Amino acid sequence: MTVSSAENVVGDATFSLSRLAPLEAILFDVDGTLCDSDPLHHYAFREMLQEINFNDGVPITEEFFVKTIAGKHNEDIALSLFPDDLQRGLKFTEDKEAMFRRLASEQLKPINGLYKLKKWVEDRGLKRAAVTNAPRANAELMISLLGLSDFFHAVIIGDDCQHAKPHPEPYLKALEVLNVSKDHTFVCEDSVSGIKAGVAAGMPVVGLTTRNPEHLLLEAKPTLLIKDYEDPKLWTALEELDKQAAAAKPTA
């Protein structure tokens, strides 16, 4: 990403986030957004695909993982990996998720600055939901391991919707469940499909460059790209949001 494109994204972010005031809610993806889980998913897919001699036994690359798997719903992954045998693909992804949960129980770590943002959200009494393409068992395990079970007011799963991300339905459902407006809510996401879903739902999206390449994320049109929740660009935008909210309050 060039310096000029980075500046454009940040400039748009401060404006776009500040016009959400007063902020009502933040919607979070889970994998790669709350926790750095993609390496665990990549490892599980790589090992299990190698066992069944996928790609003639050549291990899948990170590039293949990002393009074909990261952020996608399991049914779409199953179709990509096993286009001639969907049922086999679905069984494979189910077994892979069980392996992922074993790995996550031992190795899952939060995104840097997550608890700083959590406190900011709680201090302002904002509503919040987790919105994910992950199976419910995965989502609930990750949220629990991160100590966020009591933080979220709702957990929206792709399987609960007629369409998973990149379709906007999961994010639109979250707005409905929380009873908040898209005009006063923003999304945190780390994948192309997730950013596309948030944008299609009509909300600004803060994209995290946890694992996915910046140039791919930019193509999905996030409002802002940040490294993690300690990134000064995020806090500049949130400070501006606070100022706008304070200015809009009627004086006594």
C-alpha positions as a Markdown table, in Angstrom:
| # | Residue | x | y | z |
|---|---|---|---|---|
| 1 | Met | 0.0 | 0.0 | 0.0 |
| 2 | Thr | 1.4 | 3.4 | -0.9 |
| 3 | Val | 1.7 | 6.2 | 1.6 |
| 4 | Ser | -0.9 | 8.3 | -0.3 |
| 5 | Ser | -3.5 | 5.5 | -0.3 |
| 6 | Ala | -2.9 | 4.9 | 3.4 |
| 7 | Glu | -3.4 | 8.6 | 4.1 |
| 8 | Asn | -6.6 | 8.6 | 2.1 |
| 9 | Val | -8.0 | 5.7 | 4.0 |
| 10 | Val | -7.2 | 7.3 | 7.4 |
| 11 | Gly | -8.6 | 10.7 | 6.3 |
| 12 | Asp | -11.9 | 9.0 | 5.3 |
| 13 | Ala | -12.0 | 7.1 | 8.5 |
| 14 | Thr | -11.9 | 10.1 | 10.8 |
| 15 | Phe | -14.7 | 11.7 | 8.9 |
| 16 | Ser | -16.8 | 8.6 | 8.5 |
| 17 | Leu | -16.5 | 7.4 | 12.1 |
| 18 | Ser | -17.2 | 10.9 | 13.5 |
| 19 | Arg | -20.4 | 11.2 | 11.6 |
| 20 | Leu | -21.7 | 8.1 | 13.5 |
| 21 | Ala | -22.0 | 10.2 | 16.6 |
| 22 | Pro | -23.7 | 9.4 | 18.9 |
| 23 | Leu | -22.3 | 5.9 | 18.5 |
| 24 | Glu | -24.7 | 3.1 | 19.5 |
| 25 | Ala | -22.9 | -0.1 | 18.8 |
| 26 | Ile | -19.8 | -1.9 | 17.5 |
| 27 | Leu | -20.0 | -5.2 | 15.7 |
| 28 | Phe | -17.0 | -7.6 | 15.8 |
| 29 | Asp | -16.0 | -10.5 | 13.7 |
| 30 | Val | -14.3 | -13.2 | 15.7 |
| 31 | Asp | -11.5 | -15.1 | 13.9 |
| 32 | Gly | -8.6 | -12.7 | 13.2 |
| 33 | Thr | -10.5 | -9.8 | 14.7 |
| 34 | Leu | -10.8 | -10.7 | 18.4 |
| 35 | Cys | -8.0 | -13.3 | 18.3 |
| 36 | Asp | -5.1 | -14.3 | 16.0 |
| 37 | Ser | -6.6 | -17.6 | 15.0 |
| 38 | Asp | -5.8 | -17.9 | 11.3 |
| 39 | Pro | -2.4 | -19.6 | 12.0 |
| 40 | Leu | -4.3 | -22.4 | 13.9 |
| 41 | His | -6.8 | -22.8 | 11.1 |
| 42 | His | -4.0 | -22.8 | 8.5 |
| 43 | Tyr | -2.1 | -25.5 | 10.4 |
| 44 | Ala | -5.2 | -27.7 | 10.8 |
| 45 | Phe | -6.2 | -27.4 | 7.1 |
| 46 | Arg | -2.6 | -28.0 | 6.0 |
| 47 | Glu | -2.1 | -31.1 | 8.2 |
| 48 | Met | -5.4 | -32.7 | 7.4 |
| 49 | Leu | -5.3 | -32.0 | 3.7 |
| 50 | Gln | -1.8 | -33.5 | 3.5 |
| 51 | Glu | -3.1 | -36.6 | 5.3 |
| 52 | Ile | -5.6 | -37.2 | 2.5 |
| 53 | Asn | -3.0 | -36.4 | -0.3 |
| 54 | Phe | -4.8 | -33.3 | -1.4 |
| 55 | Asn | -2.8 | -31.5 | -4.1 |
| 56 | Asp | -0.7 | -34.7 | -4.4 |
| 57 | Gly | 0.4 | -34.3 | -0.8 |
| 58 | Val | 2.0 | -30.9 | -1.3 |
| 59 | Pro | 1.2 | -28.7 | 1.7 |
| 60 | Ile | -1.1 | -25.8 | 1.1 |
| 61 | Thr | 0.6 | -22.4 | 1.1 |
| 62 | Glu | -0.5 | -19.3 | 3.1 |
| 63 | Glu | -1.4 | -17.7 | -0.2 |
| 64 | Phe | -3.8 | -20.6 | -1.0 |
| 65 | Phe | -5.2 | -20.4 | 2.6 |
| 66 | Val | -5.9 | -16.6 | 2.3 |
| 67 | Lys | -7.5 | -16.9 | -1.2 |
| 68 | Thr | -9.6 | -20.1 | -0.7 |
| 69 | Ile | -10.3 | -20.4 | 3.0 |
| 70 | Ala | -9.7 | -17.4 | 5.3 |
| 71 | Gly | -13.0 | -15.7 | 6.4 |
| 72 | Lys | -15.2 | -18.0 | 4.3 |
| 73 | His | -18.2 | -20.1 | 5.4 |
| 74 | Asn | -17.5 | -23.8 | 5.7 |
| 75 | Glu | -19.9 | -24.7 | 3.0 |
| 76 | Asp | -18.1 | -22.5 | 0.5 |
| 77 | Ile | -14.7 | -23.9 | 1.7 |
| 78 | Ala | -16.0 | -27.5 | 1.2 |
| 79 | Leu | -17.2 | -26.6 | -2.3 |
| 80 | Ser | -13.8 | -25.1 | -3.2 |
| 81 | Leu | -11.8 | -28.0 | -1.8 |
| 82 | Phe | -14.1 | -30.9 | -2.9 |
| 83 | Pro | -16.1 | -29.5 | -5.8 |
| 84 | Asp | -17.3 | -33.0 | -6.8 |
| 85 | Asp | -18.2 | -34.3 | -3.4 |
| 86 | Leu | -19.8 | -31.7 | -1.1 |
| 87 | Gln | -20.8 | -34.2 | 1.6 |
| 88 | Arg | -17.2 | -35.3 | 1.9 |
| 89 | Gly | -16.1 | -31.6 | 2.1 |
| 90 | Leu | -18.6 | -30.9 | 4.8 |
| 91 | Lys | -17.4 | -33.9 | 6.9 |
| 92 | Phe | -13.8 | -32.8 | 6.3 |
| 93 | Thr | -14.5 | -29.2 | 7.6 |
| 94 | Glu | -16.4 | -30.6 | 10.6 |
| 95 | Asp | -13.4 | -32.8 | 11.5 |
| 96 | Lys | -11.0 | -29.9 | 10.9 |
| 97 | Glu | -13.0 | -27.6 | 13.3 |
| 98 | Ala | -12.7 | -30.2 | 16.0 |
| 99 | Met | -8.9 | -30.1 | 15.5 |
| 100 | Phe | -9.0 | -26.3 | 15.5 |
| 101 | Arg | -10.9 | -26.3 | 18.9 |
| 102 | Arg | -8.2 | -28.5 | 20.4 |
| 103 | Leu | -5.5 | -26.2 | 19.2 |
| 104 | Ala | -7.3 | -23.0 | 20.3 |
| 105 | Ser | -7.8 | -24.3 | 23.8 |
| 106 | Glu | -4.1 | -24.3 | 24.2 |
| 107 | Gln | -2.8 | -21.5 | 22.0 |
| 108 | Leu | -5.4 | -18.8 | 21.4 |
| 109 | Lys | -4.3 | -15.2 | 22.0 |
| 110 | Pro | -6.2 | -11.9 | 21.8 |
| 111 | Ile | -5.4 | -9.3 | 19.2 |
| 112 | Asn | -3.1 | -6.6 | 20.8 |
| 113 | Gly | -5.1 | -3.8 | 22.4 |
| 114 | Leu | -8.4 | -5.8 | 22.5 |
| 115 | Tyr | -9.0 | -5.2 | 26.2 |
| 116 | Lys | -8.2 | -1.5 | 25.9 |
| 117 | Leu | -11.0 | -1.2 | 23.2 |
| 118 | Lys | -13.3 | -3.4 | 25.4 |
| 119 | Lys | -12.9 | -0.9 | 28.2 |
| 120 | Trp | -13.6 | 2.0 | 25.9 |
| 121 | Val | -16.8 | 0.3 | 24.7 |
| 122 | Glu | -18.0 | -0.6 | 28.2 |
| 123 | Asp | -17.2 | 2.9 | 29.5 |
| 124 | Arg | -19.6 | 4.4 | 26.9 |
| 125 | Gly | -22.3 | 1.8 | 27.4 |
| 126 | Leu | -22.3 | 0.8 | 23.8 |
| 127 | Lys | -24.1 | -2.3 | 22.5 |
| 128 | Arg | -21.9 | -5.0 | 20.9 |
| 129 | Ala | -22.3 | -8.2 | 19.0 |
| 130 | Ala | -20.0 | -10.9 | 17.6 |
| 131 | Val | -20.8 | -11.6 | 13.9 |
| 132 | Thr | -19.0 | -14.6 | 12.4 |
| 133 | Asn | -19.0 | -17.3 | 9.7 |
| 134 | Ala | -17.4 | -19.7 | 12.3 |
| 135 | Pro | -19.5 | -22.6 | 13.6 |
| 136 | Arg | -21.2 | -21.8 | 16.9 |
| 137 | Ala | -19.0 | -24.2 | 18.8 |
| 138 | Asn | -15.9 | -22.4 | 17.6 |
| 139 | Ala | -17.3 | -18.9 | 18.2 |
| 140 | Glu | -18.4 | -19.7 | 21.7 |
| 141 | Leu | -15.2 | -21.4 | 22.6 |
| 142 | Met | -13.0 | -18.5 | 21.3 |
| 143 | Ile | -15.2 | -15.9 | 23.0 |
| 144 | Ser | -15.0 | -17.8 | 26.3 |
| 145 | Leu | -11.3 | -18.3 | 26.1 |
| 146 | Leu | -10.9 | -14.6 | 25.6 |
| 147 | Gly | -13.0 | -13.8 | 28.6 |
| 148 | Leu | -15.7 | -12.1 | 26.5 |
| 149 | Ser | -18.7 | -14.3 | 27.2 |
| 150 | Asp | -20.4 | -11.5 | 29.3 |
| 151 | Phe | -19.2 | -8.7 | 27.0 |
| 152 | Phe | -21.3 | -9.5 | 23.9 |
| 153 | His | -25.0 | -8.9 | 23.9 |
| 154 | Ala | -25.5 | -11.2 | 20.9 |
| 155 | Val | -23.5 | -13.7 | 18.8 |
| 156 | Ile | -24.7 | -14.0 | 15.2 |
| 157 | Ile | -23.5 | -17.1 | 13.3 |
| 158 | Gly | -23.4 | -17.5 | 9.6 |
| 159 | Asp | -25.3 | -20.8 | 9.9 |
| 160 | Asp | -28.2 | -19.0 | 11.5 |
| 161 | Cys | -28.7 | -16.8 | 8.4 |
| 162 | Gln | -29.9 | -17.7 | 5.0 |
| 163 | His | -26.7 | -16.2 | 3.6 |
| 164 | Ala | -23.3 | -16.0 | 5.3 |
| 165 | Lys | -20.7 | -13.3 | 4.7 |
| 166 | Pro | -19.8 | -11.8 | 2.3 |
| 167 | His | -23.6 | -11.3 | 2.1 |
| 168 | Pro | -24.7 | -8.5 | 4.4 |
| 169 | Glu | -27.4 | -10.5 | 6.1 |
| 170 | Pro | -25.4 | -11.5 | 9.3 |
| 171 | Tyr | -24.6 | -7.8 | 10.0 |
| 172 | Leu | -28.1 | -6.7 | 9.2 |
| 173 | Lys | -29.4 | -9.3 | 11.6 |
| 174 | Ala | -27.0 | -8.1 | 14.3 |
| 175 | Leu | -28.4 | -4.5 | 13.9 |
| 176 | Glu | -31.9 | -5.9 | 14.2 |
| 177 | Val | -31.1 | -8.0 | 17.3 |
| 178 | Leu | -29.4 | -5.1 | 19.1 |
| 179 | Asn | -32.1 | -2.7 | 17.9 |
| 180 | Val | -29.5 | -0.1 | 16.7 |
| 181 | Ser | -29.1 | 1.9 | 13.5 |
| 182 | Lys | -26.5 | 1.3 | 10.8 |
| 183 | Asp | -26.0 | 5.1 | 10.9 |
| 184 | His | -24.6 | 4.9 | 14.4 |
| 185 | Thr | -22.7 | 1.6 | 14.3 |
| 186 | Phe | -19.3 | 0.4 | 12.8 |
| 187 | Val | -17.8 | -3.0 | 12.2 |
| 188 | Cys | -14.4 | -4.5 | 13.0 |
| 189 | Glu | -13.2 | -7.1 | 10.5 |
| 190 | Asp | -10.0 | -8.8 | 9.2 |
| 191 | Ser | -11.0 | -10.6 | 6.0 |
| 192 | Val | -12.1 | -9.6 | 2.5 |
| 193 | Ser | -15.4 | -11.4 | 2.8 |
| 194 | Gly | -16.1 | -9.8 | 6.2 |
| 195 | Ile | -15.3 | -6.3 | 5.1 |
| 196 | Lys | -17.5 | -6.7 | 2.0 |
| 197 | Ala | -20.4 | -7.9 | 4.3 |
| 198 | Gly | -20.1 | -4.8 | 6.6 |
| 199 | Val | -19.8 | -2.4 | 3.7 |
| 200 | Ala | -22.8 | -4.0 | 1.9 |
| 201 | Ala | -24.8 | -3.6 | 5.2 |
| 202 | Gly | -24.1 | 0.1 | 5.0 |
| 203 | Met | -21.6 | 0.6 | 7.8 |
| 204 | Pro | -18.0 | 1.9 | 8.0 |
| 205 | Val | -15.6 | -1.0 | 8.5 |
| 206 | Val | -12.4 | -0.9 | 10.5 |
| 207 | Gly | -10.2 | -3.5 | 8.9 |
| 208 | Leu | -7.4 | -5.3 | 10.8 |
| 209 | Thr | -4.3 | -6.4 | 8.9 |
| 210 | Thr | -3.9 | -9.4 | 11.2 |
| 211 | Arg | -2.9 | -11.9 | 8.5 |
| 212 | Asn | -4.5 | -10.9 | 5.2 |
| 213 | Pro | -2.6 | -8.7 | 2.7 |
| 214 | Glu | -3.4 | -5.0 | 2.9 |
| 215 | His | -3.9 | -4.6 | -0.9 |
| 216 | Leu | -6.6 | -7.3 | -0.8 |
| 217 | Leu | -8.3 | -5.7 | 2.2 |
| 218 | Leu | -8.3 | -2.3 | 0.5 |
| 219 | Glu | -10.1 | -3.7 | -2.5 |
| 220 | Ala | -13.0 | -4.5 | -0.2 |
| 221 | Lys | -13.2 | -0.8 | 0.7 |
| 222 | Pro | -12.7 | -0.6 | 4.5 |
| 223 | Thr | -13.0 | 2.9 | 6.0 |
| 224 | Leu | -9.8 | 2.4 | 8.0 |
| 225 | Leu | -7.0 | -0.2 | 8.1 |
| 226 | Ile | -5.2 | -0.7 | 11.4 |
| 227 | Lys | -2.5 | -3.1 | 12.6 |
| 228 | Asp | -4.3 | -3.9 | 15.9 |
| 229 | Tyr | -6.3 | -2.1 | 18.6 |
| 230 | Glu | -3.3 | -0.2 | 19.8 |
| 231 | Asp | -2.9 | 1.5 | 16.4 |
| 232 | Pro | -2.9 | 5.4 | 16.9 |
| 233 | Lys | -5.1 | 5.7 | 13.8 |
| 234 | Leu | -7.9 | 4.0 | 15.5 |
| 235 | Trp | -7.7 | 6.1 | 18.7 |
| 236 | Thr | -7.5 | 9.3 | 16.6 |
| 237 | Ala | -10.8 | 8.4 | 15.0 |
| 238 | Leu | -12.4 | 7.4 | 18.3 |
| 239 | Glu | -11.3 | 10.6 | 19.9 |
| 240 | Glu | -13.0 | 12.5 | 17.1 |
| 241 | Leu | -16.1 | 10.5 | 17.6 |
| 242 | Asp | -16.2 | 11.4 | 21.3 |
| 243 | Lys | -15.8 | 15.1 | 20.4 |
| 244 | Gln | -18.7 | 14.9 | 18.0 |
| 245 | Ala | -20.9 | 13.2 | 20.5 |
| 246 | Ala | -20.0 | 15.7 | 23.2 |
| 247 | Ala | -20.7 | 18.6 | 20.8 |
| 248 | Ala | -24.1 | 17.2 | 19.9 |
| 249 | Lys | -25.3 | 16.9 | 23.5 |
| 250 | Pro | -27.7 | 19.7 | 24.6 |
| 251 | Thr | -26.2 | 22.0 | 27.3 |
| 252 | Ala | -28.0 | 22.2 | 30.6 |
